[in-house]
Every structure is written in C-alpha cells, then in structure tokens.
Amino acid sequence: MIVFIVLIVAVALGLAFAAYKHPAGYRVMCVFALPVLVIGGFLVLVIKISDLNASAKSIYNEFQHIQKDAISDHLTYQISRLNEDRRFLKVFLIYYISASAYLVFLMFLPDFLNLAKGRRRTLRDTDGM
C-alpha cells in the first residue's frame, strides 16, 4: 500500500511539473486524457453497479429459499460482498472526483501563476507612489 501511495504522489508531482513547465502541452494532453478518464470511470461504475445488482438479486432469491431461523453461508457471503462493493464505490467516487478536480486545477495552474505575478507587480507599483 505504501508503494501505491508513493506512486500516486510521484505521478501527481510529475503532472504538476509538466503543467508548470509545458502548459500548452499539458492542456492538449488534458483535452484528450480527460474524456478517456471519464469514460473509463463510468465503465468501472457500470461494472460495479451491475455486480451490486446481481448480488442484491442473489440475496433476494436466497431469502426465499431459507427456512425461518436458519443461517445460510451463501447469504452471508453475498451480504459481505455487497458491503465490499458499496465501500469500493464510495472510495472510488471520492478518489475519482478528487483526481479529476486536480487535473482541471493543473490545467489552469499557469493562468493562476500569471495572475499572481501580475498582482504582485501592481502592488509594487502602487507602493512606489
């Protein structure tokens, strides 16, 4: 897990460096990469939601076949699987939205930096009066 976190930080820093040093190239990359990431994210969501739907149907069918006060191993497995899928979707959406916001922020990073440089110049000019 630590290696995965270090890899994510390295990619984020590399993207920030590319956005700062080559803003035009980064914008071109974002124009092509963001739609691919959005479609890929929706594909993962569709697969996981269909898996959740199948688990819910399996649980419903299992409820009809078990006797009262009986515990089914298959039912407990399906319920734990349903809970794991729910956790995965929640974490996936949080990371997916955060990563998309970060990529969009990096697209506008050079504009923010130029705006800050322009304000610094105007503040220095007004102090000299």
Backbone as CSV, one residue per row, in Angstrom:
resi,resn,N_x,N_y,N_z,CA_x,CA_y,CA_z,C_x,C_y,C_z
1,MET,0.822,-1.190,0.000,0.000,0.000,0.000,0.865,1.253,0.000
2,ILE,1.972,1.208,0.729,2.862,2.366,0.784,3.455,2.638,-0.592
3,VAL,3.800,1.589,-1.315,4.342,1.758,-2.663,3.302,2.415,-3.574
4,PHE,2.050,2.009,-3.417,0.978,2.590,-4.218,0.803,4.080,-3.917
5,ILE,0.876,4.458,-2.646,0.759,5.869,-2.268,1.932,6.669,-2.798
6,VAL,3.139,6.123,-2.695,4.319,6.812,-3.228,4.197,6.979,-4.739
7,LEU,3.673,5.980,-5.418,3.484,6.068,-6.862,2.468,7.161,-7.219
8,ILE,1.391,7.259,-6.459,0.390,8.302,-6.705,0.989,9.690,-6.494
9,VAL,1.763,9.865,-5.422,2.398,11.158,-5.158,3.386,11.502,-6.266
10,ALA,4.139,10.524,-6.737,5.103,10.770,-7.817,4.398,11.181,-9.107
11,VAL,3.305,10.531,-9.418,2.540,10.894,-10.620,1.956,12.298,-10.480
12,ALA,1.443,12.623,-9.292,0.874,13.955,-9.067,1.942,15.030,-9.196
13,LEU,3.120,14.781,-8.664,4.205,15.751,-8.783,4.690,15.869,-10.226
14,GLY,4.748,14.763,-10.935,5.132,14.804,-12.343,4.136,15.577,-13.183
15,LEU,2.853,15.387,-12.910,1.826,16.147,-13.631,1.905,17.629,-13.301
16,ALA,2.173,17.969,-12.037,2.310,19.378,-11.657,3.514,20.000,-12.350
17,PHE,4.625,19.265,-12.430,5.809,19.771,-13.114,5.529,19.982,-14.602
18,ALA,4.844,19.018,-15.223,4.516,19.151,-16.649,3.574,20.326,-16.881
19,ALA,2.612,20.516,-15.990,1.672,21.628,-16.149,2.360,22.967,-15.983
20,TYR,3.380,23.033,-15.123,4.087,24.290,-14.882,5.077,24.602,-16.000
21,LYS,5.823,23.605,-16.433,6.876,23.833,-17.440,6.339,23.864,-18.869
22,HIS,5.336,23.067,-19.164,4.797,22.980,-20.521,3.280,23.120,-20.486
23,PRO,2.767,24.331,-20.234,1.312,24.468,-20.073,0.513,24.148,-21.332
24,ALA,1.051,24.499,-22.503,0.304,24.220,-23.741,0.220,22.713,-23.979
25,GLY,1.304,22.017,-23.773,1.311,20.559,-23.947,0.419,19.861,-22.935
26,TYR,0.405,20.373,-21.718,-0.451,19.769,-20.701,-1.921,19.965,-21.045
27,ARG,-2.267,21.128,-21.575,-3.662,21.364,-21.950,-4.089,20.448,-23.084
28,VAL,-3.204,20.229,-24.043,-3.516,19.303,-25.134,-3.702,17.891,-24.575
29,MET,-2.829,17.514,-23.643,-2.941,16.198,-23.035,-4.273,16.064,-22.288
30,CYS,-4.670,17.110,-21.577,-5.934,17.067,-20.824,-7.138,16.984,-21.748
31,VAL,-7.046,17.642,-22.892,-8.171,17.597,-23.828,-8.427,16.163,-24.280
32,PHE,-7.371,15.397,-24.443,-7.538,14.012,-24.864,-7.667,13.051,-23.679
33,ALA,-7.011,13.342,-22.560,-6.997,12.407,-21.435,-8.266,12.481,-20.586
34,LEU,-8.810,13.663,-20.385,-9.989,13.775,-19.519,-11.195,12.998,-20.049
35,PRO,-11.518,13.072,-21.351,-12.644,12.243,-21.817,-12.390,10.741,-21.663
36,VAL,-11.153,10.313,-21.879,-10.829,8.893,-21.706,-10.992,8.497,-20.234
37,LEU,-10.538,9.362,-19.317,-10.688,9.066,-17.896,-12.153,9.051,-17.468
38,VAL,-12.944,9.959,-18.016,-14.369,9.996,-17.675,-15.067,8.736,-18.172
39,ILE,-14.793,8.341,-19.400,-15.416,7.127,-19.951,-14.948,5.892,-19.176
40,GLY,-13.654,5.833,-18.842,-13.145,4.717,-18.051,-13.775,4.654,-16.675
41,GLY,-13.953,5.805,-16.046,-14.598,5.847,-14.732,-16.038,5.387,-14.796
42,PHE,-16.758,5.831,-15.820,-18.140,5.387,-15.960,-18.218,3.892,-16.246
43,LEU,-17.253,3.367,-16.983,-17.224,1.930,-17.248,-17.029,1.143,-15.949
44,VAL,-16.112,1.595,-15.099,-15.902,0.926,-13.809,-17.166,1.009,-12.961
45,LEU,-17.811,2.183,-12.965,-19.050,2.332,-12.198,-20.146,1.409,-12.708
46,VAL,-20.287,1.287,-14.013,-21.316,0.407,-14.579,-21.052,-1.048,-14.200
47,ILE,-19.797,-1.456,-14.262,-19.460,-2.838,-13.910,-19.763,-3.102,-12.440
48,LYS,-19.364,-2.174,-11.568,-19.597,-2.377,-10.142,-21.082,-2.310,-9.797
49,ILE,-21.824,-1.417,-10.430,-23.253,-1.323,-10.148,-23.979,-2.576,-10.635
50,SER,-23.559,-3.123,-11.776,-24.184,-4.369,-12.235,-23.842,-5.518,-11.293
51,ASP,-22.627,-5.505,-10.726,-22.251,-6.517,-9.746,-23.093,-6.372,-8.484
52,LEU,-23.335,-5.133,-8.063,-24.204,-4.901,-6.911,-25.624,-5.387,-7.185
53,ASN,-26.094,-5.145,-8.385,-27.437,-5.580,-8.754,-27.540,-7.106,-8.719
54,ALA,-26.524,-7.773,-9.243,-26.528,-9.246,-9.226,-26.480,-9.769,-7.792
55,SER,-25.688,-9.108,-6.933,-25.624,-9.542,-5.532,-26.962,-9.338,-4.834
56,ALA,-27.604,-8.218,-5.116,-28.910,-7.960,-4.491,-29.949,-8.987,-4.950
57,LYS,-29.942,-9.335,-6.230,-30.876,-10.357,-6.722,-30.592,-11.714,-6.088
58,SER,-29.306,-12.039,-5.939,-28.937,-13.310,-5.331,-29.382,-13.363,-3.876
59,ILE,-29.229,-12.255,-3.165,-29.671,-12.207,-1.767,-31.188,-12.359,-1.688
60,TYR,-31.881,-11.690,-2.574,-33.347,-11.781,-2.576,-33.801,-13.214,-2.843
61,ASN,-33.166,-13.870,-3.802,-33.525,-15.265,-4.102,-33.158,-16.188,-2.951
62,GLU,-32.052,-15.898,-2.275,-31.625,-16.730,-1.153,-32.606,-16.606,0.012
63,PHE,-33.133,-15.412,0.221,-34.103,-15.214,1.297,-35.349,-16.074,1.096
64,GLN,-35.745,-16.278,-0.134,-36.950,-17.053,-0.398,-36.750,-18.545,-0.136
65,HIS,-35.502,-19.014,-0.185,-35.249,-20.453,-0.081,-34.765,-20.908,1.286
66,ILE,-34.479,-19.989,2.184,-34.012,-20.436,3.500,-35.195,-20.541,4.458
67,GLN,-35.064,-21.435,5.391,-36.119,-21.615,6.374,-35.981,-20.555,7.469
68,LYS,-37.042,-20.415,8.214,-37.019,-19.442,9.286,-35.994,-19.875,10.335
69,ASP,-35.230,-18.919,10.846,-34.189,-19.124,11.856,-33.023,-19.979,11.347
70,ALA,-32.850,-20.078,10.066,-31.715,-20.813,9.507,-30.707,-19.805,8.953
71,ILE,-29.437,-20.140,9.035,-28.380,-19.260,8.529,-27.744,-19.928,7.316
72,SER,-27.619,-19.181,6.267,-27.036,-19.715,5.043,-25.648,-19.100,4.837
73,ASP,-24.665,-19.947,4.537,-23.312,-19.455,4.276,-23.275,-18.607,3.011
74,HIS,-24.045,-19.018,2.033,-24.073,-18.271,0.781,-24.655,-16.875,0.996
75,LEU,-25.642,-16.786,1.856,-26.259,-15.488,2.138,-25.269,-14.552,2.838
76,THR,-24.539,-15.059,3.806,-23.558,-14.206,4.492,-22.458,-13.771,3.538
77,TYR,-22.050,-14.672,2.635,-21.050,-14.302,1.634,-21.573,-13.195,0.728
78,GLN,-22.808,-13.321,0.272,-23.379,-12.320,-0.628,-23.545,-10.966,0.075
79,ILE,-23.937,-10.996,1.339,-24.093,-9.738,2.073,-22.740,-9.076,2.291
80,SER,-21.713,-9.839,2.622,-20.382,-9.243,2.784,-19.847,-8.725,1.452
81,ARG,-20.144,-9.427,0.383,-19.735,-8.969,-0.952,-20.439,-7.657,-1.324
82,LEU,-21.702,-7.567,-0.982,-22.470,-6.350,-1.225,-21.883,-5.175,-0.439
83,ASN,-21.497,-5.422,0.790,-20.894,-4.378,1.614,-19.535,-3.957,1.067
84,GLU,-18.729,-4.902,0.579,-17.432,-4.578,-0.019,-17.603,-3.735,-1.283
85,ASP,-18.574,-4.089,-2.107,-18.830,-3.315,-3.321,-19.286,-1.893,-2.992
86,ARG,-20.088,-1.762,-1.954,-20.544,-0.436,-1.538,-19.360,0.419,-1.083
87,ARG,-18.457,-0.172,-0.294,-17.261,0.557,0.145,-16.374,0.927,-1.042
88,PHE,-16.219,-0.004,-1.986,-15.396,0.282,-3.155,-15.959,1.453,-3.944
89,LEU,-17.267,1.467,-4.164,-17.875,2.556,-4.924,-17.696,3.896,-4.221
90,LYS,-17.833,3.901,-2.913,-17.672,5.151,-2.173,-16.243,5.673,-2.300
91,VAL,-15.258,4.815,-2.082,-13.858,5.232,-2.178,-13.503,5.601,-3.609
92,PHE,-13.990,4.836,-4.574,-13.702,5.122,-5.976,-14.227,6.492,-6.371
93,LEU,-15.448,6.800,-5.975,-16.014,8.101,-6.335,-15.260,9.247,-5.673
94,ILE,-14.844,9.076,-4.426,-14.084,10.128,-3.754,-12.760,10.366,-4.472
95,TYR,-12.016,9.298,-4.756,-10.733,9.452,-5.452,-10.919,9.940,-6.883
96,TYR,-11.943,9.474,-7.539,-12.176,9.856,-8.932,-12.505,11.339,-9.051
97,ILE,-13.363,11.826,-8.184,-13.713,13.246,-8.209,-12.507,14.098,-7.803
98,SER,-11.745,13.664,-6.805,-10.568,14.415,-6.369,-9.515,14.472,-7.473
99,ALA,-9.262,13.350,-8.135,-8.259,13.322,-9.200,-8.695,14.171,-10.384
100,SER,-9.960,14.147,-10.727,-10.447,14.980,-11.832,-10.321,16.457,-11.494
101,ALA,-10.650,16.825,-10.268,-10.505,18.224,-9.851,-9.044,18.644,-9.873
102,TYR,-8.133,17.755,-9.474,-6.700,18.058,-9.507,-6.213,18.264,-10.931
103,LEU,-6.648,17.424,-11.865,-6.234,17.583,-13.262,-6.739,18.895,-13.847
104,VAL,-7.963,19.270,-13.518,-8.510,20.534,-14.004,-7.767,21.706,-13.364
105,PHE,-7.452,21.598,-12.071,-6.670,22.649,-11.415,-5.320,22.823,-12.089
106,LEU,-4.662,21.718,-12.407,-3.361,21.816,-13.065,-3.476,22.434,-14.450
107,MET,-4.627,22.264,-15.101,-4.806,22.865,-16.414,-4.797,24.399,-16.306
108,PHE,-5.318,24.918,-15.206,-5.375,26.368,-15.020,-4.238,26.904,-14.162
109,LEU,-3.308,26.067,-13.744,-2.196,26.492,-12.894,-1.367,27.616,-13.503
110,PRO,-0.975,27.545,-14.783,-0.199,28.658,-15.339,-0.970,29.977,-15.329
111,ASP,-2.264,29.925,-15.557,-3.064,31.148,-15.509,-3.093,31.728,-14.097
112,PHE,-3.216,30.859,-13.095,-3.202,31.332,-11.712,-1.854,31.961,-11.361
113,LEU,-0.779,31.330,-11.809,0.550,31.871,-11.520,0.774,33.200,-12.227
114,ASN,0.332,33.323,-13.464,0.454,34.599,-14.180,-0.388,35.680,-13.521
115,LEU,-1.550,35.318,-13.046,-2.405,36.263,-12.340,-1.730,36.744,-11.060
116,ALA,-1.105,35.815,-10.339,-0.400,36.188,-9.100,0.796,37.081,-9.406
117,LYS,1.528,36.809,-10.478,2.666,37.660,-10.853,2.179,39.052,-11.231
118,GLY,1.074,39.135,-11.943,0.523,40.425,-12.332,0.086,41.238,-11.128
119,ARG,-0.512,40.603,-10.149,-0.933,41.314,-8.941,0.269,41.775,-8.130
120,ARG,1.305,40.964,-8.099,2.499,41.351,-7.357,3.111,42.601,-7.977
121,ARG,3.131,42.658,-9.294,3.673,43.845,-9.981,2.825,45.077,-9.686
122,THR,1.502,44.937,-9.722,0.655,46.102,-9.476,0.764,46.559,-8.024
123,LEU,0.958,45.647,-7.076,1.145,46.038,-5.684,2.471,46.773,-5.505
124,ARG,3.517,46.332,-6.187,4.802,47.017,-6.101,4.735,48.402,-6.729
125,ASP,3.987,48.502,-7.819,3.852,49.800,-8.483,3.082,50.782,-7.610
126,THR,2.102,50.353,-6.896,1.333,51.264,-6.054,2.081,51.631,-4.796
127,ASP,2.991,50.764,-4.323,3.793,51.100,-3.148,4.819,52.172,-3.440
128,GLY,5.263,52.268,-4.665,6.287,53.235,-5.042,5.771,54.656,-5.175
129,MET,4.471,54.867,-5.175,3.932,56.204,-5.345,4.118,57.055,-4.163
